[in-house]
Amino acid sequence: MGQPVMQLVLPPRLSSVPTARHWVRQAYQRCCPPHTETTGGTEDTETTETTETGGGAGTTGSAGTTGSAGTSETALLELLTTEAVANAVLHGAGPVIVQLSCTEQVVRVGVSDASAVLPVVRRNGPRVIGGHGMALIETLASRWGVHPRTDTGEDDDTGEGDDTEAGSDTSASTSTGKTVWFELGART
């Protein structure tokens, strides 16, 4: 999907979860074009990649197109970001990196950490407290998956077929971390 429009680096603590939720809402509303069902020509928009650290005063960064965000899509984006960041904080290692990128049809969020352990989608019953985050992502996102991270800390995103997706062997691990990503919008 190209380079991230915005990026936020957070410390691995639970107080980072609401910070990420607020940041992704603001970044989405400021930088993502309105998502439409039509597939027409695309505008040539200027995209700026920025990096912030948690605790910063606000978001800085822009995209050439600014759109209004739908309330239900924004709420879903916040929910899934909350789940992904909470998993990275609770089960990951090192700083948590949140990235947001978007087109007219799709918004994509990636949450990276340095843990070698890949997430597991649990099939807990409704009376079980906790453990539902990855199941929510699997159920509510248009698409989702996991990218291993290379020694340089960059995603090893060599193509669509290289993603670990639902139903894959999630007991495997990577040596330098991973990025859990999800998309909202057009299903492919």
Disulfide bonds with the S-S distance in Angstrom:
Cys32-Cys102 2.29
